[in-house]
Amino acid sequence: MLTTPEVIDTIGGLRARLAEAGERHAGGSPCVVLVPTMGALHAGHLALVRRARELGDTVVVSIFVNPLQFGAGEDLASYPRTLGADVVALATVGVDVVFAPTSRIMYPHGPSSTRVTAGNVGTLYEGAARPGHFDGMLTVVGKLINIVDPDVIVFGQKDAQQVFLVETMLADLDFRPVIEVVPIVREEGGLALSSRNRNLVEEQHAAAGALSAGLAAAASVAGRGVAAAQQAAHALIDAQPLVKLDYLVVVDPQTFLPVATDHHGPARMLVAALVGSTRLIDNAALDLN
Ligand code: AMP
């Protein structure tokens, strides 16, 4: 039976609730699964939660718009905050606990002076456009791991660079959780679901479809090589005047660095664009054989 999740906004309260859950599962420690989010939940987030439900006994969804990962002039203030609706949505997929702290709870002394640094890959692509973004993201993920102590932490493939950097942090800093990555959930027309899509007016929304269409076109010609894949994506994206491309790059999934022009084997195409003032990202696997 699905019940409304318990909403907890303090670190002590969350730890006490999880200790209780541990006692109830006497005889074997429960598998705690954490799904970090910034709220304004959509079907993409719910796919992560459904996967978490399959994997664990206790599912914790964090909802926290982390100021550390927003730069000056970015959309921190206007980022959609819809906690009531989020809790209702989470009740439909079976979540035990929603951890929804304030910034004061997470950063009682102001922004933490200690940061996790994301390294070289953290300065590329999204990191080039949003300096400090990935340091802020990894810092809050590290904090959430220490607060929740999950066995599994779930992320979406939508944020491919984030997945790569979290995997790297887990390995480099010997964090205990294993990562589970869930495929991108898309609208029928192909546009990847994003909390920021609600900022798009109708014609921007239609134009934004060029990103996923470009990725699909690239994937379909990937057998002809990197240049053919890039050309196919550019042909569709560049034809849309409302879509201002920031980067379109093909990376090696092992290193997340751009592939050589003669690269063979698995790769991933990453794309980012501004549609109006809304920044959208998307990506797709390419089989460059
Ligand atoms: P956010 O609230 O945007 O920080 O996203 C929280 C988590 O949901 C991240 O792991 C995202 O990658 C994931 N996510 C967001 N949109 C999608 C989507 N369309 N498909 C799959 N995962 C997603």
Residues whose N, C-alpha, C, O or C-beta is under 5 A from the ligand:
A	BS01	AMP	P36 T37 M38 G39 G44 H45 V154 F155 G156 Q157 K158 D159 V182 P183 I184 V185 A192 L193 S194
